[in-house]
Amino acid sequence: MKKFIGKSILTLLGWKHRVPAEFRVSKAVMIGAPHTSNWDILYSLAGMWAAGYRPRFFIKREWTDHLLLGWLIRWLGGIGVDRSKRNRLTEHAVEMLRTADELVLLVPAEGTRKRVERWKKGFYHIARGAGLPVLLAYLDYGRKEAGVGKMMHLSGDFEADMEQIEKFYTGITAKYPENYNPRIFIRQAEKDEK
């Protein structure tokens, strides 16, 4: 049903999805970028559903516990987290991925729709801790396309891995390009200069 819904949404909005068969895995950490608009979740979920994925994502517990909307957020894939507490989210995510038969965890690595100096590193630590690949998912508003363009098995060399990820997202058009920083991490050389 979600596959049909995803394809229908994309068709109605004039979007397409592109997910090569070799990237369709049962367990992975999926990065969603660029993330500059509230519309991103609609296109992301529609594109992933159309491709046969059932991604899950973390969201404030207030949304999953909401009396009227909670069931919808959970059906969409929302996993509630209490952000007011130090909840060891990375360790929790690693354990979820290790024990699940099938789970693709969608992570907006920027952490916000606003321009950021660098991405959050949680997705990296989750993928390394669970021993799973990272799927590089994208929303290209210029081409009106949602998809997965690369699957990476992280090497453990953070800077080298992040350079590959940064290069992949070069040329992908965000809804609000001014809110996307194409420099997604701070290199060691830049830290040494400070």
C-alpha positions, 0 to 999 in steps of 0.5 A, a space after each residue: 500500500 505504501 508503495 502505491 501511495 508513494 508512487 501516486 504522490 510523486 506522480 501527482 507532484 511531478 516528481 520521480 524516484 530513482 533507486 537502483 536495485 543494488 541499493 535495495 537492502 533490508 538494513 542500513 542507515 540512510 542519510 537524507 540530504 539536503 534538508 532545508 524544508 518541511 516538504 522534504 519529509 513528504 518527498 523523502 517518504 514518497 520516494 522511499 515508499 515508491 522504491 519499496 523501502 519502509 524507512 523509520 526515523 527519530 522524531 520528538 516523542 511529543 509527535 508520536 504520543 500526540 492524541 490525534 496525530 500520534 498514530 499517523 506519525 508512527 505509521 509514517 515511520 516515526 520513532 519517538 524520542 525524549 529530547 529533554 533527556 540524555 538518552 544515548 540515542 546512538 547506542 539505542 539506534 545501534 541496538 535497534 539495527 542489530 536486533 531487527 530483521 529489517 530496518 532502514 533508519 532515515 537520518 537527516 544528518 544536518 539535524 535542522 532545516 537551517 544552514 549548519 556549519 557541519 553535519 551531526 556525526 550520529 549517522 556515522 557512529 550508528 552505521 559503524 556501530 551496527 556494521 551496516 552500510 550508509 545509503 546516500 539518499 537525496 532530494 533534488 528539487 532542480 530535477 524533481 527527483 528523490 532517490 538513493 545514489 550511492 551505498 557506502 561501507 564506511 572505512 573508519 577513516 572519518 575524513 576520507 568517508 566524509 569527503 566522499 559523502 560531501 562530493 556525492 551531494 555536490 550539484 544536488 539542488 535543495 529547495 532552499 539552497 541558501 540553507 544548505 552548506 555544501 561543506 559538511 564537515 571540518 577537516 583536520 587541517 582547518 582545526 589545526 589552523 585554529 
